[in-house]
Amino acid sequence: MTYLWVALGGALGSVLRYWCSGLIAHSIGEIFPWGTLVINMVGSFVIGFVAVITGPDGRVMVASDARIFVTVGICGGFTTFSSFSLQTLNLARDGEMVYAGLNVLLSVVLCLVSVWLGYMVASALNQLKGA
């Protein structure tokens, strides 16, 4: 049953990624892969948040299948290292070395900050009294 939850979450995450990426590209443009960067930041925040809020000391108790549905399924389908890698390679091949380097730097730093923020927000919620 766990594999089914992972597959369903992955399908949902992939559709969300496709929709959000198109929306961002339409709004901002495609000179820089903002869609992938934003998606990876949001996914990093969500996985950090869910990992802590539903962890052993977490405020929200959920079945392991529900946790896996969100973290492995939805976040796994939503975020994408392969798109980031291809977009960075294409920027470099097009001679856009500054954009390629900026994509690597921003993606690594901002996604690490995002997962840390998710962790910190969930940790703070776990410390609140009475829920």
Backbone as XML, in Angstrom:
<?xml version="1.0"?>
<chain id="A" units="angstrom">
  <residue number="1" name="MET">
    <atom name="N" x="0.817" y="-1.200" z="0.000"/>
    <atom name="CA" x="0.000" y="0.000" z="0.000"/>
    <atom name="C" x="0.862" y="1.265" z="0.000"/>
  </residue>
  <residue number="2" name="THR">
    <atom name="N" x="2.023" y="1.186" z="0.653"/>
    <atom name="CA" x="2.915" y="2.349" z="0.706"/>
    <atom name="C" x="3.321" y="2.794" z="-0.695"/>
  </residue>
  <residue number="3" name="TYR">
    <atom name="N" x="3.603" y="1.836" z="-1.568"/>
    <atom name="CA" x="4.002" y="2.186" z="-2.935"/>
    <atom name="C" x="2.893" y="2.932" z="-3.672"/>
  </residue>
  <residue number="4" name="LEU">
    <atom name="N" x="1.661" y="2.573" z="-3.385"/>
    <atom name="CA" x="0.536" y="3.270" z="-4.000"/>
    <atom name="C" x="0.492" y="4.723" z="-3.531"/>
  </residue>
  <residue number="5" name="TRP">
    <atom name="N" x="0.712" y="4.963" z="-2.234"/>
    <atom name="CA" x="0.725" y="6.334" z="-1.704"/>
    <atom name="C" x="1.862" y="7.144" z="-2.312"/>
  </residue>
  <residue number="6" name="VAL">
    <atom name="N" x="3.026" y="6.515" z="-2.468"/>
    <atom name="CA" x="4.160" y="7.209" z="-3.093"/>
    <atom name="C" x="3.821" y="7.560" z="-4.541"/>
  </residue>
  <residue number="7" name="ALA">
    <atom name="N" x="3.234" y="6.616" z="-5.267"/>
    <atom name="CA" x="2.880" y="6.855" z="-6.671"/>
    <atom name="C" x="1.832" y="7.956" z="-6.805"/>
  </residue>
  <residue number="8" name="LEU">
    <atom name="N" x="0.810" y="7.919" z="-5.969"/>
    <atom name="CA" x="-0.231" y="8.955" z="-6.025"/>
    <atom name="C" x="0.332" y="10.325" z="-5.660"/>
  </residue>
  <residue number="9" name="GLY">
    <atom name="N" x="1.155" y="10.369" z="-4.622"/>
    <atom name="CA" x="1.784" y="11.633" z="-4.235"/>
    <atom name="C" x="2.712" y="12.149" z="-5.318"/>
  </residue>
  <residue number="10" name="GLY">
    <atom name="N" x="3.475" y="11.234" z="-5.926"/>
    <atom name="CA" x="4.379" y="11.626" z="-7.004"/>
    <atom name="C" x="3.629" y="12.189" z="-8.200"/>
  </residue>
  <residue number="11" name="ALA">
    <atom name="N" x="2.510" y="11.563" z="-8.541"/>
    <atom name="CA" x="1.695" y="12.067" z="-9.651"/>
    <atom name="C" x="1.154" y="13.457" z="-9.325"/>
  </residue>
  <residue number="12" name="LEU">
    <atom name="N" x="0.649" y="13.625" z="-8.121"/>
    <atom name="CA" x="0.121" y="14.927" z="-7.707"/>
    <atom name="C" x="1.224" y="15.987" z="-7.706"/>
  </residue>
  <residue number="13" name="GLY">
    <atom name="N" x="2.382" y="15.644" z="-7.150"/>
    <atom name="CA" x="3.505" y="16.585" z="-7.117"/>
    <atom name="C" x="3.981" y="16.967" z="-8.509"/>
  </residue>
  <residue number="14" name="SER">
    <atom name="N" x="4.021" y="16.003" z="-9.412"/>
    <atom name="CA" x="4.461" y="16.277" z="-10.788"/>
    <atom name="C" x="3.499" y="17.209" z="-11.509"/>
  </residue>
  <residue number="15" name="VAL">
    <atom name="N" x="2.213" y="16.983" z="-11.340"/>
    <atom name="CA" x="1.213" y="17.855" z="-11.968"/>
    <atom name="C" x="1.306" y="19.260" z="-11.382"/>
  </residue>
  <residue number="16" name="LEU">
    <atom name="N" x="1.463" y="19.352" z="-10.060"/>
    <atom name="CA" x="1.625" y="20.663" z="-9.421"/>
    <atom name="C" x="2.868" y="21.379" z="-9.941"/>
  </residue>
  <residue number="17" name="ARG">
    <atom name="N" x="3.973" y="20.632" z="-10.106"/>
    <atom name="CA" x="5.210" y="21.233" z="-10.618"/>
    <atom name="C" x="5.001" y="21.775" z="-12.023"/>
  </residue>
  <residue number="18" name="TYR">
    <atom name="N" x="4.388" y="20.992" z="-12.880"/>
    <atom name="CA" x="4.152" y="21.408" z="-14.261"/>
    <atom name="C" x="3.288" y="22.667" z="-14.298"/>
  </residue>
  <residue number="19" name="TRP">
    <atom name="N" x="2.232" y="22.685" z="-13.515"/>
    <atom name="CA" x="1.318" y="23.830" z="-13.477"/>
    <atom name="C" x="2.014" y="25.067" z="-12.925"/>
  </residue>
  <residue number="20" name="CYS">
    <atom name="N" x="2.695" y="24.923" z="-11.777"/>
    <atom name="CA" x="3.373" y="26.074" z="-11.157"/>
    <atom name="C" x="4.494" y="26.605" z="-12.038"/>
  </residue>
  <residue number="21" name="SER">
    <atom name="N" x="5.259" y="25.709" z="-12.639"/>
    <atom name="CA" x="6.360" y="26.124" z="-13.500"/>
    <atom name="C" x="5.845" y="26.934" z="-14.684"/>
  </residue>
  <residue number="22" name="GLY">
    <atom name="N" x="4.764" y="26.476" z="-15.292"/>
    <atom name="CA" x="4.167" y="27.217" z="-16.403"/>
    <atom name="C" x="3.629" y="28.564" z="-15.968"/>
  </residue>
  <residue number="23" name="LEU">
    <atom name="N" x="3.001" y="28.604" z="-14.817"/>
    <atom name="CA" x="2.456" y="29.851" z="-14.281"/>
    <atom name="C" x="3.572" y="30.863" z="-14.014"/>
  </residue>
  <residue number="24" name="ILE">
    <atom name="N" x="4.649" y="30.398" z="-13.410"/>
    <atom name="CA" x="5.775" y="31.287" z="-13.100"/>
    <atom name="C" x="6.451" y="31.751" z="-14.386"/>
  </residue>
  <residue number="25" name="ALA">
    <atom name="N" x="6.679" y="30.845" z="-15.331"/>
    <atom name="CA" x="7.313" y="31.215" z="-16.605"/>
    <atom name="C" x="6.460" y="32.232" z="-17.352"/>
  </residue>
  <residue number="26" name="HIS">
    <atom name="N" x="5.153" y="32.050" z="-17.327"/>
    <atom name="CA" x="4.246" y="32.986" z="-17.995"/>
    <atom name="C" x="4.270" y="34.355" z="-17.312"/>
  </residue>
  <residue number="27" name="SER">
    <atom name="N" x="4.401" y="34.363" z="-16.003"/>
    <atom name="CA" x="4.381" y="35.614" z="-15.238"/>
    <atom name="C" x="5.697" y="36.373" z="-15.309"/>
  </residue>
  <residue number="28" name="ILE">
    <atom name="N" x="6.814" y="35.648" z="-15.228"/>
    <atom name="CA" x="8.126" y="36.289" z="-15.089"/>
    <atom name="C" x="8.951" y="36.213" z="-16.367"/>
  </residue>
  <residue number="29" name="GLY">
    <atom name="N" x="8.770" y="35.164" z="-17.132"/>
    <atom name="CA" x="9.594" y="34.944" z="-18.312"/>
    <atom name="C" x="10.502" y="33.749" z="-18.103"/>
  </residue>
  <residue number="30" name="GLU">
    <atom name="N" x="11.236" y="33.400" z="-19.152"/>
    <atom name="CA" x="12.047" y="32.184" z="-19.109"/>
    <atom name="C" x="13.534" y="32.435" z="-19.320"/>
  </residue>
  <residue number="31" name="ILE">
    <atom name="N" x="13.991" y="33.666" z="-19.148"/>
    <atom name="CA" x="15.418" y="33.944" z="-19.310"/>
    <atom name="C" x="16.218" y="33.218" z="-18.236"/>
  </residue>
  <residue number="32" name="PHE">
    <atom name="N" x="15.664" y="33.146" z="-17.044"/>
    <atom name="CA" x="16.268" y="32.437" z="-15.915"/>
    <atom name="C" x="15.231" y="31.430" z="-15.416"/>
  </residue>
  <residue number="33" name="PRO">
    <atom name="N" x="15.657" y="30.224" z="-15.009"/>
    <atom name="CA" x="14.689" y="29.192" z="-14.590"/>
    <atom name="C" x="14.086" y="29.446" z="-13.205"/>
  </residue>
  <residue number="34" name="TRP">
    <atom name="N" x="13.360" y="30.571" z="-13.084"/>
    <atom name="CA" x="12.751" y="30.938" z="-11.798"/>
    <atom name="C" x="11.762" y="29.893" z="-11.324"/>
  </residue>
  <residue number="35" name="GLY">
    <atom name="N" x="11.012" y="29.306" z="-12.248"/>
    <atom name="CA" x="10.006" y="28.319" z="-11.865"/>
    <atom name="C" x="10.610" y="27.158" z="-11.103"/>
  </residue>
  <residue number="36" name="THR">
    <atom name="N" x="11.682" y="26.595" z="-11.630"/>
    <atom name="CA" x="12.340" y="25.469" z="-10.971"/>
    <atom name="C" x="12.915" y="25.886" z="-9.628"/>
  </residue>
  <residue number="37" name="LEU">
    <atom name="N" x="13.515" y="27.067" z="-9.573"/>
    <atom name="CA" x="14.086" y="27.550" z="-8.316"/>
    <atom name="C" x="13.003" y="27.710" z="-7.253"/>
  </residue>
  <residue number="38" name="VAL">
    <atom name="N" x="11.908" y="28.369" z="-7.602"/>
    <atom name="CA" x="10.822" y="28.590" z="-6.638"/>
    <atom name="C" x="10.213" y="27.259" z="-6.204"/>
  </residue>
  <residue number="39" name="ILE">
    <atom name="N" x="9.982" y="26.376" z="-7.148"/>
    <atom name="CA" x="9.413" y="25.064" z="-6.833"/>
    <atom name="C" x="10.326" y="24.297" z="-5.885"/>
  </residue>
  <residue number="40" name="ASN">
    <atom name="N" x="11.619" y="24.292" z="-6.154"/>
    <atom name="CA" x="12.545" y="23.577" z="-5.278"/>
    <atom name="C" x="12.626" y="24.213" z="-3.896"/>
  </residue>
  <residue number="41" name="MET">
    <atom name="N" x="12.514" y="25.533" z="-3.816"/>
    <atom name="CA" x="12.500" y="26.204" z="-2.507"/>
    <atom name="C" x="11.240" y="25.831" z="-1.727"/>
  </residue>
  <residue number="42" name="VAL">
    <atom name="N" x="10.095" y="25.887" z="-2.379"/>
    <atom name="CA" x="8.831" y="25.549" z="-1.709"/>
    <atom name="C" x="8.850" y="24.085" z="-1.263"/>
  </residue>
  <residue number="43" name="GLY">
    <atom name="N" x="9.279" y="23.209" z="-2.151"/>
    <atom name="CA" x="9.359" y="21.790" z="-1.797"/>
    <atom name="C" x="10.324" y="21.538" z="-0.656"/>
  </residue>
  <residue number="44" name="SER">
    <atom name="N" x="11.440" y="22.262" z="-0.631"/>
    <atom name="CA" x="12.409" y="22.125" z="0.458"/>
    <atom name="C" x="11.805" y="22.581" z="1.781"/>
  </residue>
  <residue number="45" name="PHE">
    <atom name="N" x="11.075" y="23.696" z="1.743"/>
    <atom name="CA" x="10.403" y="24.172" z="2.957"/>
    <atom name="C" x="9.393" y="23.131" z="3.437"/>
  </residue>
  <residue number="46" name="VAL">
    <atom name="N" x="8.572" y="22.637" z="2.531"/>
    <atom name="CA" x="7.514" y="21.692" z="2.907"/>
    <atom name="C" x="8.101" y="20.416" z="3.493"/>
  </residue>
  <residue number="47" name="ILE">
    <atom name="N" x="9.151" y="19.865" z="2.867"/>
    <atom name="CA" x="9.705" y="18.614" z="3.375"/>
    <atom name="C" x="10.356" y="18.819" z="4.747"/>
  </residue>
  <residue number="48" name="GLY">
    <atom name="N" x="11.012" y="19.968" z="4.947"/>
    <atom name="CA" x="11.579" y="20.266" z="6.264"/>
    <atom name="C" x="10.499" y="20.425" z="7.313"/>
  </residue>
  <residue number="49" name="PHE">
    <atom name="N" x="9.434" y="21.123" z="6.962"/>
    <atom name="CA" x="8.315" y="21.362" z="7.874"/>
    <atom name="C" x="7.627" y="20.049" z="8.246"/>
  </residue>
  <residue number="50" name="VAL">
    <atom name="N" x="7.274" y="19.256" z="7.252"/>
    <atom name="CA" x="6.546" y="18.008" z="7.492"/>
    <atom name="C" x="7.407" y="17.017" z="8.276"/>
  </residue>
  <residue number="51" name="ALA">
    <atom name="N" x="8.698" y="16.962" z="7.966"/>
    <atom name="CA" x="9.582" y="16.037" z="8.678"/>
    <atom name="C" x="9.599" y="16.323" z="10.173"/>
  </residue>
  <residue number="52" name="VAL">
    <atom name="N" x="9.562" y="17.587" z="10.550"/>
    <atom name="CA" x="9.615" y="17.949" z="11.968"/>
    <atom name="C" x="8.239" y="17.897" z="12.616"/>
  </residue>
  <residue number="53" name="ILE">
    <atom name="N" x="7.242" y="18.459" z="11.979"/>
    <atom name="CA" x="5.915" y="18.565" z="12.602"/>
    <atom name="C" x="5.273" y="17.184" z="12.780"/>
  </residue>
  <residue number="54" name="THR">
    <atom name="N" x="5.661" y="16.217" z="11.944"/>
    <atom name="CA" x="5.109" y="14.863" z="12.060"/>
    <atom name="C" x="6.124" y="13.868" z="12.610"/>
  </residue>
  <residue number="55" name="GLY">
    <atom name="N" x="7.277" y="14.381" z="13.052"/>
    <atom name="CA" x="8.318" y="13.518" z="13.602"/>
    <atom name="C" x="7.958" y="12.977" z="14.977"/>
  </residue>
  <residue number="56" name="PRO">
    <atom name="N" x="8.866" y="12.215" z="15.577"/>
    <atom name="CA" x="8.601" y="11.605" z="16.883"/>
    <atom name="C" x="8.214" y="12.615" z="17.971"/>
  </residue>
  <residue number="57" name="ASP">
    <atom name="N" x="8.804" y="13.795" z="17.950"/>
    <atom name="CA" x="8.465" y="14.835" z="18.923"/>
    <atom name="C" x="7.532" y="15.877" z="18.322"/>
  </residue>
  <residue number="58" name="GLY">
    <atom name="N" x="6.929" y="15.561" z="17.200"/>
    <atom name="CA" x="6.100" y="16.518" z="16.474"/>
    <atom name="C" x="4.743" y="16.756" z="17.092"/>
  </residue>
  <residue number="59" name="ARG">
    <atom name="N" x="4.165" y="17.831" z="16.682"/>
    <atom name="CA" x="2.861" y="18.271" z="17.167"/>
    <atom name="C" x="1.722" y="17.515" z="16.482"/>
  </residue>
  <residue number="60" name="VAL">
    <atom name="N" x="1.971" y="17.005" z="15.294"/>
    <atom name="CA" x="0.936" y="16.329" z="14.508"/>
    <atom name="C" x="1.320" y="14.860" z="14.339"/>
  </residue>
  <residue number="61" name="MET">
    <atom name="N" x="0.458" y="14.002" z="14.793"/>
    <atom name="CA" x="0.697" y="12.570" z="14.633"/>
    <atom name="C" x="-0.072" y="12.085" z="13.402"/>
  </residue>
  <residue number="62" name="VAL">
    <atom name="N" x="0.629" y="11.496" z="12.487"/>
    <atom name="CA" x="-0.003" y="10.951" z="11.282"/>
    <atom name="C" x="0.538" y="9.548" z="11.043"/>
  </residue>
  <residue number="63" name="ALA">
    <atom name="N" x="-0.189" y="8.791" z="10.278"/>
    <atom name="CA" x="0.276" y="7.462" z="9.893"/>
    <atom name="C" x="1.522" y="7.602" z="9.022"/>
  </residue>
  <residue number="64" name="SER">
    <atom name="N" x="2.388" y="6.610" z="9.089"/>
    <atom name="CA" x="3.623" y="6.682" z="8.299"/>
    <atom name="C" x="3.328" y="6.784" z="6.803"/>
  </residue>
  <residue number="65" name="ASP">
    <atom name="N" x="2.250" y="6.146" z="6.338"/>
    <atom name="CA" x="1.893" y="6.257" z="4.919"/>
    <atom name="C" x="1.537" y="7.688" z="4.533"/>
  </residue>
  <residue number="66" name="ALA">
    <atom name="N" x="0.893" y="8.427" z="5.436"/>
    <atom name="CA" x="0.548" y="9.828" z="5.150"/>
    <atom name="C" x="1.808" y="10.674" z="5.068"/>
  </residue>
  <residue number="67" name="ARG">
    <atom name="N" x="2.739" y="10.428" z="5.967"/>
    <atom name="CA" x="4.014" y="11.164" z="5.963"/>
    <atom name="C" x="4.786" y="10.866" z="4.676"/>
  </residue>
  <residue number="68" name="ILE">
    <atom name="N" x="4.839" y="9.609" z="4.297"/>
    <atom name="CA" x="5.540" y="9.195" z="3.077"/>
    <atom name="C" x="4.838" y="9.759" z="1.836"/>
  </residue>
  <residue number="69" name="PHE">
    <atom name="N" x="3.501" y="9.804" z="1.849"/>
    <atom name="CA" x="2.727" y="10.381" z="0.748"/>
    <atom name="C" x="3.178" y="11.813" z="0.469"/>
  </residue>
  <residue number="70" name="VAL">
    <atom name="N" x="3.375" y="12.593" z="1.534"/>
    <atom name="CA" x="3.768" y="13.998" z="1.372"/>
    <atom name="C" x="5.253" y="14.127" z="1.065"/>
  </residue>
  <residue number="71" name="THR">
    <atom name="N" x="6.113" y="13.502" z="1.879"/>
    <atom name="CA" x="7.558" y="13.739" z="1.732"/>
    <atom name="C" x="8.148" y="13.059" z="0.502"/>
  </residue>
  <residue number="72" name="VAL">
    <atom name="N" x="7.929" y="11.765" z="0.372"/>
    <atom name="CA" x="8.501" y="11.033" z="-0.765"/>
    <atom name="C" x="7.666" y="11.245" z="-2.026"/>
  </residue>
  <residue number="73" name="GLY">
    <atom name="N" x="6.343" y="11.173" z="-1.885"/>
    <atom name="CA" x="5.465" y="11.288" z="-3.044"/>
    <atom name="C" x="5.336" y="12.703" z="-3.575"/>
  </residue>
  <residue number="74" name="ILE">
    <atom name="N" x="4.610" y="13.557" z="-2.839"/>
    <atom name="CA" x="4.350" y="14.915" z="-3.341"/>
    <atom name="C" x="5.640" y="15.710" z="-3.497"/>
  </residue>
  <residue number="75" name="CYS">
    <atom name="N" x="6.455" y="15.776" z="-2.442"/>
    <atom name="CA" x="7.696" y="16.570" z="-2.535"/>
    <atom name="C" x="8.653" y="15.985" z="-3.564"/>
  </residue>
  <residue number="76" name="GLY">
    <atom name="N" x="8.712" y="14.651" z="-3.645"/>
    <atom name="CA" x="9.572" y="14.013" z="-4.638"/>
    <atom name="C" x="9.139" y="14.315" z="-6.062"/>
  </residue>
  <residue number="77" name="GLY">
    <atom name="N" x="7.833" y="14.339" z="-6.295"/>
    <atom name="CA" x="7.323" y="14.665" z="-7.626"/>
    <atom name="C" x="7.356" y="16.152" z="-7.924"/>
  </residue>
  <residue number="78" name="PHE">
    <atom name="N" x="7.219" y="16.960" z="-6.874"/>
    <atom name="CA" x="7.152" y="18.413" z="-7.044"/>
    <atom name="C" x="8.524" y="19.018" z="-7.302"/>
  </residue>
  <residue number="79" name="THR">
    <atom name="N" x="9.502" y="18.645" z="-6.509"/>
    <atom name="CA" x="10.846" y="19.191" z="-6.694"/>
    <atom name="C" x="11.572" y="18.371" z="-7.749"/>
  </residue>
  <residue number="80" name="THR">
    <atom name="N" x="12.605" y="18.963" z="-8.319"/>
    <atom name="CA" x="13.268" y="18.251" z="-9.401"/>
    <atom name="C" x="14.715" y="18.675" z="-9.555"/>
  </residue>
  <residue number="81" name="PHE">
    <atom name="N" x="15.595" y="17.766" z="-9.264"/>
    <atom name="CA" x="17.008" y="18.043" z="-9.462"/>
    <atom name="C" x="17.389" y="17.890" z="-10.932"/>
  </residue>
  <residue number="82" name="SER">
    <atom name="N" x="16.706" y="17.002" z="-11.626"/>
    <atom name="CA" x="17.044" y="16.785" z="-13.034"/>
    <atom name="C" x="16.714" y="18.008" z="-13.885"/>
  </residue>
  <residue number="83" name="SER">
    <atom name="N" x="15.595" y="18.669" z="-13.627"/>
    <atom name="CA" x="15.271" y="19.892" z="-14.380"/>
    <atom name="C" x="16.283" y="20.985" z="-14.084"/>
  </residue>
  <residue number="84" name="PHE">
    <atom name="N" x="16.624" y="21.138" z="-12.815"/>
    <atom name="CA" x="17.646" y="22.109" z="-12.417"/>
    <atom name="C" x="18.948" y="21.837" z="-13.173"/>
  </residue>
  <residue number="85" name="SER">
    <atom name="N" x="19.359" y="20.581" z="-13.224"/>
    <atom name="CA" x="20.623" y="20.222" z="-13.877"/>
    <atom name="C" x="20.585" y="20.507" z="-15.371"/>
  </residue>
  <residue number="86" name="LEU">
    <atom name="N" x="19.495" y="20.129" z="-16.029"/>
    <atom name="CA" x="19.368" y="20.371" z="-17.469"/>
    <atom name="C" x="19.328" y="21.864" z="-17.772"/>
  </residue>
  <residue number="87" name="GLN">
    <atom name="N" x="18.577" y="22.622" z="-16.991"/>
    <atom name="CA" x="18.491" y="24.064" z="-17.222"/>
    <atom name="C" x="19.849" y="24.731" z="-17.016"/>
  </residue>
  <residue number="88" name="THR">
    <atom name="N" x="20.593" y="24.283" z="-16.018"/>
    <atom name="CA" x="21.925" y="24.843" z="-15.776"/>
    <atom name="C" x="22.861" y="24.510" z="-16.934"/>
  </residue>
  <residue number="89" name="LEU">
    <atom name="N" x="22.821" y="23.268" z="-17.400"/>
    <atom name="CA" x="23.642" y="22.866" z="-18.543"/>
    <atom name="C" x="23.279" y="23.677" z="-19.781"/>
  </residue>
  <residue number="90" name="ASN">
    <atom name="N" x="21.993" y="23.857" z="-20.035"/>
    <atom name="CA" x="21.564" y="24.633" z="-21.204"/>
    <atom name="C" x="22.014" y="26.086" z="-21.111"/>
  </residue>
  <residue number="91" name="LEU">
    <atom name="N" x="21.944" y="26.669" z="-19.925"/>
    <atom name="CA" x="22.446" y="28.037" z="-19.750"/>
    <atom name="C" x="23.938" y="28.098" z="-20.076"/>
  </residue>
  <residue number="92" name="ALA">
    <atom name="N" x="24.699" y="27.134" z="-19.572"/>
    <atom name="CA" x="26.144" y="27.106" z="-19.829"/>
    <atom name="C" x="26.428" y="26.895" z="-21.319"/>
  </residue>
  <residue number="93" name="ARG">
    <atom name="N" x="25.714" y="25.993" z="-21.958"/>
    <atom name="CA" x="25.919" y="25.728" z="-23.384"/>
    <atom name="C" x="25.565" y="26.931" z="-24.240"/>
  </residue>
  <residue number="94" name="ASP">
    <atom name="N" x="24.616" y="27.739" z="-23.759"/>
    <atom name="CA" x="24.227" y="28.957" z="-24.474"/>
    <atom name="C" x="25.161" y="30.120" z="-24.170"/>
  </residue>
  <residue number="95" name="GLY">
    <atom name="N" x="26.217" y="29.859" z="-23.410"/>
    <atom name="CA" x="27.179" y="30.904" z="-23.080"/>
    <atom name="C" x="26.746" y="31.806" z="-21.938"/>
  </residue>
  <residue number="96" name="GLU">
    <atom name="N" x="25.682" y="31.470" z="-21.275"/>
    <atom name="CA" x="25.164" y="32.268" z="-20.156"/>
    <atom name="C" x="25.774" y="31.764" z="-18.848"/>
  </residue>
  <residue number="97" name="MET">
    <atom name="N" x="27.104" y="31.893" z="-18.742"/>
    <atom name="CA" x="27.814" y="31.342" z="-17.587"/>
    <atom name="C" x="27.419" y="32.024" z="-16.280"/>
  </residue>
  <residue number="98" name="VAL">
    <atom name="N" x="27.136" y="33.311" z="-16.336"/>
    <atom name="CA" x="26.721" y="34.014" z="-15.114"/>
    <atom name="C" x="25.387" y="33.452" z="-14.630"/>
  </residue>
  <residue number="99" name="TYR">
    <atom name="N" x="24.434" y="33.294" z="-15.554"/>
    <atom name="CA" x="23.137" y="32.725" z="-15.171"/>
    <atom name="C" x="23.283" y="31.278" z="-14.692"/>
  </residue>
  <residue number="100" name="ALA">
    <atom name="N" x="24.138" y="30.506" z="-15.353"/>
    <atom name="CA" x="24.347" y="29.116" z="-14.939"/>
    <atom name="C" x="24.916" y="29.064" z="-13.519"/>
  </residue>
  <residue number="101" name="GLY">
    <atom name="N" x="25.929" y="29.872" z="-13.262"/>
    <atom name="CA" x="26.516" y="29.919" z="-11.923"/>
    <atom name="C" x="25.537" y="30.436" z="-10.886"/>
  </residue>
  <residue number="102" name="LEU">
    <atom name="N" x="24.774" y="31.448" z="-11.273"/>
    <atom name="CA" x="23.770" y="32.005" z="-10.367"/>
    <atom name="C" x="22.700" y="30.963" z="-10.037"/>
  </residue>
  <residue number="103" name="ASN">
    <atom name="N" x="22.312" y="30.175" z="-11.028"/>
    <atom name="CA" x="21.318" y="29.128" z="-10.798"/>
    <atom name="C" x="21.824" y="28.099" z="-9.787"/>
  </residue>
  <residue number="104" name="VAL">
    <atom name="N" x="23.077" y="27.685" z="-9.928"/>
    <atom name="CA" x="23.655" y="26.728" z="-8.983"/>
    <atom name="C" x="23.724" y="27.339" z="-7.588"/>
  </residue>
  <residue number="105" name="LEU">
    <atom name="N" x="24.265" y="28.536" z="-7.499"/>
    <atom name="CA" x="24.422" y="29.192" z="-6.199"/>
    <atom name="C" x="23.074" y="29.427" z="-5.518"/>
  </residue>
  <residue number="106" name="LEU">
    <atom name="N" x="22.141" y="30.041" z="-6.240"/>
    <atom name="CA" x="20.831" y="30.329" z="-5.646"/>
    <atom name="C" x="20.080" y="29.054" z="-5.276"/>
  </residue>
  <residue number="107" name="SER">
    <atom name="N" x="20.141" y="28.056" z="-6.132"/>
    <atom name="CA" x="19.413" y="26.814" z="-5.854"/>
    <atom name="C" x="19.930" y="26.135" z="-4.593"/>
  </residue>
  <residue number="108" name="VAL">
    <atom name="N" x="21.230" y="26.022" z="-4.475"/>
    <atom name="CA" x="21.798" y="25.352" z="-3.297"/>
    <atom name="C" x="21.527" y="26.164" z="-2.038"/>
  </residue>
  <residue number="109" name="VAL">
    <atom name="N" x="21.863" y="27.441" z="-2.059"/>
    <atom name="CA" x="21.717" y="28.271" z="-0.860"/>
    <atom name="C" x="20.247" y="28.435" z="-0.476"/>
  </residue>
  <residue number="110" name="LEU">
    <atom name="N" x="19.407" y="28.823" z="-1.425"/>
    <atom name="CA" x="18.012" y="29.099" z="-1.092"/>
    <atom name="C" x="17.229" y="27.840" z="-0.724"/>
  </residue>
  <residue number="111" name="CYS">
    <atom name="N" x="17.555" y="26.707" z="-1.324"/>
    <atom name="CA" x="16.854" y="25.476" z="-0.943"/>
    <atom name="C" x="17.304" y="24.994" z="0.434"/>
  </residue>
  <residue number="112" name="LEU">
    <atom name="N" x="18.576" y="25.170" z="0.763"/>
    <atom name="CA" x="19.021" y="24.844" z="2.126"/>
    <atom name="C" x="18.373" y="25.768" z="3.143"/>
  </residue>
  <residue number="113" name="VAL">
    <atom name="N" x="18.291" y="27.052" z="2.826"/>
    <atom name="CA" x="17.613" y="28.004" z="3.717"/>
    <atom name="C" x="16.135" y="27.634" z="3.840"/>
  </residue>
  <residue number="114" name="SER">
    <atom name="N" x="15.513" y="27.238" z="2.749"/>
    <atom name="CA" x="14.095" y="26.879" z="2.775"/>
    <atom name="C" x="13.830" y="25.656" z="3.643"/>
  </residue>
  <residue number="115" name="VAL">
    <atom name="N" x="14.656" y="24.621" z="3.516"/>
    <atom name="CA" x="14.451" y="23.432" z="4.349"/>
    <atom name="C" x="14.707" y="23.777" z="5.817"/>
  </residue>
  <residue number="116" name="TRP">
    <atom name="N" x="15.679" y="24.631" z="6.083"/>
    <atom name="CA" x="15.948" y="25.078" z="7.451"/>
    <atom name="C" x="14.761" y="25.874" z="7.995"/>
  </residue>
  <residue number="117" name="LEU">
    <atom name="N" x="14.195" y="26.775" z="7.186"/>
    <atom name="CA" x="13.027" y="27.544" z="7.627"/>
    <atom name="C" x="11.840" y="26.629" z="7.936"/>
  </residue>
  <residue number="118" name="GLY">
    <atom name="N" x="11.604" y="25.649" z="7.086"/>
    <atom name="CA" x="10.534" y="24.689" z="7.352"/>
    <atom name="C" x="10.765" y="23.956" z="8.657"/>
  </residue>
  <residue number="119" name="TYR">
    <atom name="N" x="12.001" y="23.561" z="8.885"/>
    <atom name="CA" x="12.384" y="22.887" z="10.127"/>
    <atom name="C" x="12.144" y="23.796" z="11.327"/>
  </residue>
  <residue number="120" name="MET">
    <atom name="N" x="12.565" y="25.050" z="11.223"/>
    <atom name="CA" x="12.434" y="25.990" z="12.340"/>
    <atom name="C" x="10.971" y="26.330" z="12.634"/>
  </residue>
  <residue number="121" name="VAL">
    <atom name="N" x="10.169" y="26.549" z="11.603"/>
    <atom name="CA" x="8.750" y="26.864" z="11.813"/>
    <atom name="C" x="8.052" y="25.688" z="12.494"/>
  </residue>
  <residue number="122" name="ALA">
    <atom name="N" x="8.303" y="24.485" z="12.005"/>
    <atom name="CA" x="7.677" y="23.311" z="12.611"/>
    <atom name="C" x="8.177" y="23.093" z="14.033"/>
  </residue>
  <residue number="123" name="SER">
    <atom name="N" x="9.463" y="23.326" z="14.284"/>
    <atom name="CA" x="10.000" y="23.192" z="15.643"/>
    <atom name="C" x="9.337" y="24.180" z="16.585"/>
  </residue>
  <residue number="124" name="ALA">
    <atom name="N" x="9.133" y="25.415" z="16.131"/>
    <atom name="CA" x="8.464" y="26.426" z="16.953"/>
    <atom name="C" x="7.020" y="26.016" z="17.235"/>
  </residue>
  <residue number="125" name="LEU">
    <atom name="N" x="6.331" y="25.500" z="16.232"/>
    <atom name="CA" x="4.957" y="25.035" z="16.440"/>
    <atom name="C" x="4.909" y="23.871" z="17.426"/>
  </residue>
  <residue number="126" name="ASN">
    <atom name="N" x="5.900" y="23.001" z="17.355"/>
    <atom name="CA" x="5.958" y="21.875" z="18.287"/>
    <atom name="C" x="6.113" y="22.336" z="19.730"/>
  </residue>
  <residue number="127" name="GLN">
    <atom name="N" x="6.704" y="23.504" z="19.937"/>
    <atom name="CA" x="6.939" y="24.023" z="21.287"/>
    <atom name="C" x="5.733" y="24.741" z="21.875"/>
  </residue>
  <residue number="128" name="LEU">
    <atom name="N" x="4.741" y="25.080" z="21.054"/>
    <atom name="CA" x="3.559" y="25.785" z="21.551"/>
    <atom name="C" x="2.819" y="24.919" z="22.559"/>
  </residue>
  <residue number="129" name="LYS">
    <atom name="N" x="2.284" y="25.555" z="23.553"/>
    <atom name="CA" x="1.547" y="24.840" z="24.602"/>
    <atom name="C" x="0.147" y="24.493" z="24.136"/>
  </residue>
  <residue number="130" name="GLY">
    <atom name="N" x="-0.329" y="23.369" z="24.596"/>
    <atom name="CA" x="-1.724" y="22.998" z="24.509"/>
    <atom name="C" x="-2.309" y="22.634" z="23.175"/>
  </residue>
  <residue number="131" name="ALA">
    <atom name="N" x="-1.747" y="21.902" z="22.384"/>
    <atom name="CA" x="-2.514" y="21.455" z="21.227"/>
    <atom name="C" x="-2.311" y="20.007" z="21.161"/>
  </residue>
</chain>
